[in-house]
Amino acid sequence: MQIEIRCVICHKLFFRWPGYIKKRGRKHNLHCSNECREEAKRRKRRIRLCLYCGKSFECNPSQQSIQNKKFCNRECWNASRHRGWNRKVIRQYLLSNRFIDENTGCWLFTRGRGPSDSDYGMMEVLGRSIGVHKVSAWVFLRSARAVRYGRDINVCHTCDVRRCFNPDHLVVATPKFNSEDAVKKGRHPSRRKTHCKYGHPLSGDNLIVKRTGHGQGWQRVCRECKNKGLRDYFAKKRAQS
C-alpha cells in the first residue's frame, strides 16, 4: 500500500511505495517533483556581500564555510590579497590614530579628512577612499554592508559627531532612518527652512504639506510658487494649441 506524503514546497499530496522510501530515505521524499526539489535548494542559498567590491552574490549551503566565499569571484579575492586586505591591520591603524573625548566618549580620527564642508574622516581601504565611520562599522561591527557601493545603506552617528568612529556610536541603517533621525533632532536642512528659494514664507496659507512622490514621507510646498508653475504650464499649452 502506498504512503501519502505532502510536499513541503507546494503542499501537494503525492504517493510513494514503502520500499522506495526505505531505499531512498524519508528526507529525499519531501518533494513531489524535481521543480520543488530545486526550489528547496534555491531557498537554502544564502545571499552574501563581497568584502572587496560590496556586490551581493549567492552562496550554496555546501560552500558557506569556504574562506573564498567571502568574495564574489576569484578576481576580488586576489585583489584583496594584493592590496593588503586585513581587518587586524586596519583595526590597529584606527586604534592608533584616535583621540578619545572624555566628555562624550567619541573616538575622533586624527588623520585624513574629507572636504571642509563635510568634516568626515577619510582613509583609503580596499583600493578606494572610504569614510572612517564606515570602515569602523565594517571592522568592529562586522558589517560588510557598510563599505559596499551605492547609497542604499548608511552608517549613522548617534552622537552627531562626523569625525567619530566609536562603534558604540554607530548604527548601520537605511537612508530613511538617517533622514528621520535628522528631522527628530532638528538637523535636517529642510526643517530649518522658513522661506522658499524665491523668498515666499513657508507658513500660514502659503504653506502646503503633501506626500512625497513615493508616499514614504511628507514635504512642504510653497503655494505661490506652485500656482505660478501651473499658470505658466497652462499658458504654454494654450500657446501651442
C-alpha positions in Angstrom: 0.0 0.0 0.0 1.3 3.4 -1.0 2.0 6.1 1.7 0.5 9.5 1.3 3.1 12.4 1.6 2.5 16.2 1.4 5.1 18.2 -0.5 6.9 20.8 1.8 7.1 23.4 -1.1 3.8 23.3 -3.0 1.8 21.3 -0.3 0.6 18.9 -2.9 -0.3 15.3 -2.0 1.7 12.5 -3.7 2.2 8.8 -3.0 5.3 6.6 -2.6 5.8 2.9 -2.1 7.3 2.0 1.3 10.1 0.2 -0.3 11.1 3.3 -2.3 11.1 5.4 0.9 13.2 2.9 2.7 15.7 2.8 -0.2 16.0 6.5 -0.8 15.3 7.8 2.7 12.5 9.9 4.1 14.4 13.2 3.5 14.6 12.5 -0.2 10.8 12.1 -0.5 9.8 15.5 0.9 9.2 17.0 -2.6 6.8 15.9 -5.2 8.9 16.8 -8.3 12.3 17.9 -9.4 11.0 21.5 -9.7 10.1 21.6 -6.0 13.4 20.0 -5.1 15.3 22.7 -7.0 13.1 25.4 -5.3 14.1 24.0 -1.9 17.7 24.2 -2.8 17.3 27.8 -4.0 15.7 28.7 -0.7 18.6 27.3 1.2 21.0 29.5 -0.7 22.4 32.4 1.3 22.9 35.9 -0.1 26.3 37.3 0.9 28.1 40.6 0.2 31.6 40.6 -1.3 34.1 42.1 1.2 36.1 43.7 -1.6 33.6 45.2 -4.1 30.5 45.1 -2.0 28.3 43.4 -4.5 25.8 40.7 -3.5 26.1 37.1 -4.6 24.5 33.7 -3.9 26.3 31.1 -1.8 25.3 27.4 -1.7 24.9 25.7 1.7 27.9 23.4 0.9 30.1 26.5 0.2 29.2 28.7 3.1 32.2 27.6 5.2 34.7 28.1 2.4 37.1 31.0 3.1 37.0 32.2 -0.6 33.2 32.6 -0.4 33.7 35.9 1.4 34.3 37.3 -2.1 32.1 37.1 -5.2 34.8 35.8 -7.5 38.5 35.0 -7.6 39.5 38.4 -9.0 38.2 40.1 -5.9 39.9 37.5 -3.7 43.2 38.1 -5.4 42.8 41.9 -5.4 42.1 41.9 -1.7 45.3 39.9 -1.0 47.5 42.2 -3.2 46.0 45.3 -1.6 46.6 44.2 1.9 43.1 43.4 2.9 43.3 42.6 6.6 40.9 43.5 9.3 43.5 43.2 12.1 45.9 45.7 10.3 43.0 48.2 9.7 41.8 47.8 13.3 45.3 48.6 14.7 45.6 51.6 12.4 42.3 53.0 13.6 43.1 52.5 17.3 46.5 54.1 16.9 45.1 57.2 15.2 42.2 58.2 17.5 41.7 60.9 20.1 39.2 59.9 22.9 36.9 62.7 24.1 36.4 62.1 27.8 33.2 64.1 27.9 31.3 62.4 25.1 33.3 59.2 24.6 33.8 59.8 20.9 36.8 58.4 19.0 38.0 61.3 16.8 40.1 60.4 13.8 43.3 62.4 13.8 44.5 61.7 10.2 42.9 62.5 6.8 39.6 64.4 6.4 37.2 64.8 3.6 36.1 68.2 2.1 35.9 71.1 4.5 32.1 71.2 4.4 31.7 67.5 5.4 34.3 67.1 8.2 34.2 63.3 7.8 37.4 61.3 8.5 38.6 59.6 5.3 41.0 56.8 4.6 42.0 54.5 1.7 40.8 50.9 2.2 40.1 48.2 -0.4 41.5 50.4 -3.2 39.2 53.4 -2.7 38.6 56.3 -0.3 36.0 55.5 2.3 34.7 57.3 5.4 36.3 56.2 8.6 32.9 55.7 10.3 32.0 53.2 7.5 35.4 51.4 7.9 34.8 51.2 11.7 31.4 49.6 11.2 33.0 47.1 8.8 35.8 46.2 11.2 34.2 46.5 14.7 30.6 45.7 13.9 31.4 43.1 11.3 29.0 44.7 8.8 30.1 44.2 5.2 27.2 46.3 4.0 28.8 49.4 5.5 31.5 49.6 2.8 29.5 48.4 -0.2 28.9 50.6 -3.2 25.7 52.7 -3.6 23.5 54.7 -1.2 21.0 52.1 -0.1 22.9 51.7 3.2 24.0 54.5 5.6 26.2 54.4 8.7 24.5 56.9 11.1 26.1 58.7 14.1 24.0 58.7 17.3 26.4 61.3 18.8 26.1 63.6 15.8 29.9 64.0 15.5 31.0 63.3 12.0 34.7 62.5 12.8 33.7 60.0 15.4 34.2 56.3 14.6 33.4 54.8 18.0 31.4 51.6 17.2 29.1 52.2 20.1 28.0 55.5 18.5 27.4 54.0 15.0 24.2 52.4 13.5 24.1 50.6 10.1 20.7 51.6 8.8 18.8 52.8 5.7 18.7 56.4 4.3 15.1 56.7 5.5 16.2 56.0 9.1 19.0 58.6 8.7 16.6 61.3 7.4 14.0 60.6 10.1 16.7 60.8 12.8 17.9 64.2 11.4 14.3 65.5 11.4 13.8 64.4 15.0 17.0 66.1 16.2 16.3 69.3 14.1 19.4 68.9 11.9 17.6 68.4 8.6 18.2 71.3 6.3 14.6 71.3 5.0 13.3 71.6 8.6 15.2 74.8 9.2 13.8 76.5 6.1 11.4 79.4 6.8 11.2 80.7 3.2 11.3 79.1 -0.3 14.2 79.9 -2.7 12.2 82.8 -4.1 11.6 84.4 -0.7 8.0 83.4 0.0 7.2 82.4 3.6 6.6 78.7 4.3 3.8 79.4 6.9 0.2 80.3 7.1 -2.0 80.0 4.0 1.1 79.9 1.7 2.2 76.5 3.1 1.1 73.2 1.6 2.0 69.9 3.2 1.7 66.9 1.0 3.1 63.4 0.5 6.3 62.8 -1.4 6.4 61.1 -4.7 6.9 57.6 -3.2 4.4 58.2 -0.4 7.0 57.5 2.3 7.1 60.9 3.9 5.9 64.5 3.8 7.2 67.7 2.2 6.4 71.4 2.4 5.5 73.2 -0.8 5.1 77.0 -1.4 1.6 77.7 -2.6 2.5 80.8 -4.6 5.3 79.1 -6.5 3.1 76.1 -7.2 0.3 78.4 -8.6 2.8 80.3 -10.7 4.1 77.0 -12.2 0.6 75.9 -13.0 -0.2 79.2 -14.7 2.9 79.1 -16.8 2.2 75.4 -17.8 -1.4 76.1 -19.0 -0.3 79.3 -20.7 2.3 77.3 -22.7 -0.3 74.7 -23.6 -2.7 77.4 -24.9 0.0 78.9 -26.9 0.9 75.6 -28.5 -2.7 74.9 -29.4 
